[in-house]
Amino acid sequence: MESLTVSAAPATSVVIATRESRLALWQAEHVKALLQARGAQVSLLGMTTQGDQILDRSLSKVGGKGLFVKELEVALDEGRADIAVHSLKDVPMDLPEGFELACVMEREDPRDAWVSPQYARLEDLPQGAVVGTSSLRRTVLLRALRPDLKIEPLRGNLDTRLRKLDEGLYAGIVLAAAGLKRLELSSRIRHIFETEQMLPAAGQGALGIEIRAGREDLKALLAPLANMDTWLRVAAERAVSRAMGGSCSMPLAAHAVLEAGVLHLRAAWGDPQGAATLVQAQAQTAVLDLASAEQLGVQVAQVLRESGAH
């Protein structure tokens, strides 16, 4: 596997740019605590991003999940912050020139969770029930499982989404299990979908740390926080999305599992406006580095396209 060793002396003082949602602050505080335990001085720079401000339209119509990242990158570029901590599923597949992903941390549960006050499982919903999600991926997967359901938009941070559910606007909603677990909201989870039923988004459950390119002192500081197994898995997943066009608002799922040095990658694509069937592909390979993991993703994307995905 690729070594994460770097030659520069580690940075000793770090400012973390973060969104101000409860989950984003949890993620930033988590990284802050890990870095402080290694002797670094760490502070947070809280920011509100465009993605947090535009709540009346789906992300796919206003620029995608990259809207959660741009302001943080400006803070990095201007030197007001040193690192930005992201949910990796929100990070565009190609970072702007001058930025790089310096660290991918160990993954929390990558699966989707079913949250509902009344119905224990998706299967229990009556015909035509309203389910909330603004994810095109979840929309096509839900339609494949239950074509009779009415899928309605659901924007806002985690607490806002749960409040809308509690107000009775939806029979149930689908959220990332990782966020609920990190905020100690596991009691809201009625059921966790196995990946065979609801394939996760590329990078779901993993945290990535972004820096300005060339900050070797930060790479040296962050290297001990990296988890190579997770990095290989998400590199393959993100490579599928990049090869399919690069948008993290695409109706695409990709999930990899690493077992005994062999990376198993599955992907699924659906048409939100068309038939409620999925195009699926999978492949596996022995991986030694990020390049071979990404090559596997390219291979799976090719199979998807040949099978009708676009």
Secondary structure, 3 states (H helix, E strand, C coil): CCCCCCCCCCCCEEEEEEECCHHHHHHHHHHHHHHHCCCCEEEEEEECCHHHHCCCCCHHHHCCHHHHCHHHHHHHHCCCCCEEEEEHHHCCCCCCCCEEEEEECCCCCCCEEEECCCCCCHHHCCCCCEEECCCHHHHHHHHHHCCCCEEECCCCCHHHHHHHHHCCCCCEEEEEHHHHHHCCCHHHCCEECCCCCCCCCCCCCCEEEEEECCCHHHHHHHHHHCCHHHHHHHHHHHHHHHHCCCCCCCCEEEEEEEECCEEEEEEEEECCCCCCCEEEEEEEEECCCHHHHHHHHHHHHHHHHHCCCC
